[in-house]
Amino acid sequence: MKINNELFIKSNSIPYDEFINFALYDKNFGYYSNSTEKLGKNGDFYTSVHVHTVFAKKIGEYFSYLIRTNNLNPIIVEVGSGDGSFAKTILENNPNLKYISIEKSNYHYQVQLEKLSNFSNFEIYKCFEEFKNKYKKFSGIIFSNELFDALPVKVVKRIGDTIYEVYVKDENGKIVEELKPVTNIVNDYINTYKLEILDGYRTEIRLNDLDVLQEFAESLHRGYIVTIDYGYRNTDLLHPSRKNGSLRGFYKHNLVEDVLSNVGKMDITSHVNWDVLIDAGYKNNLDVVSFCRQNEFLLSIGLLDELVSHSAMDPFSEESKLNRAIKSFILDTGISQAFDVLIQKK
Ligand SMILES: C[S@@+](CC[C@H](N)C(=O)[O-])C[C@H]1O[C@@H](n2cnc3c(N)ncnc32)[C@H](O)[C@@H]1O
């Protein structure tokens, strides 16, 4: 099998983060490198951005408020900006903001170039480092929606008193798992962030989250980091529903438990650990301004002001669609129930 030959070219077994990096971002085989639609109705999954443009509109107003009241430079940096839909709404509604998009996927990068290159205040880079080299220390806002859940993670499993790191290897053309002793780096992470892993449980080790947050903090002279994602607190790790961790695949809007299947054909994602991002933030001089559910956040920035009263009977009218989307953002049973918003400040 060609993929397996590529994947295990350097060694017989590789850690999960290397596997995920390949499955998502490899130039030839990676999910985010091929040109099939990933986001929205015709893709594999929805993000809040694709529910309705009102999501980006309200957050754009909030960004402008933060910039005005804190005297920041009018610069928004969005990392992991996908197909550029969020950026487009912000640019259309806030012509005075400079929008910097950072997108690693070649496919999404090209989609954004087509969609947004007519905005003179739009810039795009393939990685944060490229942006950092140009802007050094900047004042403004760094935003991401569902970036951290797309970063490759390591996986550990506890058996009895021992914690092992889970690796993957090829066995007669099939990818299977193998347990190995944990490295010092993984051990330090478990101790530093006080992860309690019960016997028989597995969980993710999010070293890339730490690197990415540190990079953000270092590049920010003054301003805010606004992170929206699905995640858990450390205490949730003890819950039986977390026994197998949170790593999973998404293929055509279906959840796929076996992330070792469909290599390169589906998204692989896992919940962020908010305690890790908050603690690592403090270590990088980032204070927490607020941390709450997405619906509470959207209510606090005035989402309900966008409701329109109308007499249209057509459920597909623009007014009906808008009101329905607002409802789904606000209800505890809607899309927001899974998402939290962390706002950090420097
Ligand atoms: C789950 S999608 C979310 C897209 C978009 N933010 C949205 O809400 O619709 C994650 C995106 O992050 C991008 N990405 C992952 N790691 C990245 C990194 N280190 N730098 C920039 N983009 C990254 C992926 O290519 C993908 O387009």
The ligand as an SDF file (V2000), in Angstrom:
LIG
                    3D

 27 29  0  0  0  0  0  0  0  0999 V2000
  -11.1840   22.9260   11.3330 C   0  0  0  0  0  0  0  0  0  0  0  0
  -10.5800   24.0020   10.1270 S   0  0  0  0  0  0  0  0  0  0  0  0
  -11.3550   25.5390   10.6430 C   0  0  0  0  0  0  0  0  0  0  0  0
  -11.4530   26.5660    9.5330 C   0  0  0  0  0  0  0  0  0  0  0  0
  -12.0920   27.8970    9.9080 C   0  0  0  0  0  0  0  0  0  0  0  0
  -11.4250   28.5500   10.9800 N   0  0  0  0  0  0  0  0  0  0  0  0
  -13.5660   27.7490   10.2110 C   0  0  0  0  0  0  0  0  0  0  0  0
  -13.9560   27.9340   11.3620 O   0  0  0  0  0  0  0  0  0  0  0  0
  -14.3340   27.4510    9.2870 O   0  0  0  0  0  0  0  0  0  0  0  0
   -8.8880   24.2140   10.6260 C   0  0  0  0  0  0  0  0  0  0  0  0
   -8.0490   25.0000    9.6550 C   0  0  0  0  0  0  0  0  0  0  0  0
   -6.8030   25.3090   10.2950 O   0  0  0  0  0  0  0  0  0  0  0  0
   -5.7450   25.1480    9.3650 C   0  0  0  0  0  0  0  0  0  0  0  0
   -4.4920   24.9520   10.1370 N   0  0  0  0  0  0  0  0  0  0  0  0
   -4.1380   23.9080   10.8890 C   0  0  0  0  0  0  0  0  0  0  0  0
   -2.9420   24.1090   11.4800 N   0  0  0  0  0  0  0  0  0  0  0  0
   -2.5320   25.3320   11.0970 C   0  0  0  0  0  0  0  0  0  0  0  0
   -1.3880   26.1290   11.3880 C   0  0  0  0  0  0  0  0  0  0  0  0
   -0.4230   25.6970   12.2110 N   0  0  0  0  0  0  0  0  0  0  0  0
   -1.2790   27.3550   10.8180 N   0  0  0  0  0  0  0  0  0  0  0  0
   -2.2560   27.8090    9.9920 C   0  0  0  0  0  0  0  0  0  0  0  0
   -3.3580   27.0920    9.6700 N   0  0  0  0  0  0  0  0  0  0  0  0
   -3.5150   25.8850   10.2240 C   0  0  0  0  0  0  0  0  0  0  0  0
   -6.2080   23.9500    8.5460 C   0  0  0  0  0  0  0  0  0  0  0  0
   -5.5260   23.8930    7.3090 O   0  0  0  0  0  0  0  0  0  0  0  0
   -7.6960   24.2470    8.3820 C   0  0  0  0  0  0  0  0  0  0  0  0
   -7.9590   25.0470    7.2700 O   0  0  0  0  0  0  0  0  0  0  0  0
  1  2  1  0
  2  3  1  0
  2 10  1  0
  3  4  1  0
  4  5  1  0
  5  6  1  0
  5  7  1  0
  7  8  2  0
  7  9  1  0
 10 11  1  0
 11 12  1  0
 11 26  1  0
 12 13  1  0
 13 14  1  0
 13 24  1  0
 14 15  1  0
 14 23  1  0
 15 16  2  0
 16 17  1  0
 17 18  1  0
 17 23  2  0
 18 19  1  0
 18 20  2  0
 20 21  1  0
 21 22  2  0
 22 23  1  0
 24 25  1  0
 24 26  1  0
 26 27  1  0
M  CHG  2   2   1   9  -1
M  END
$$$$
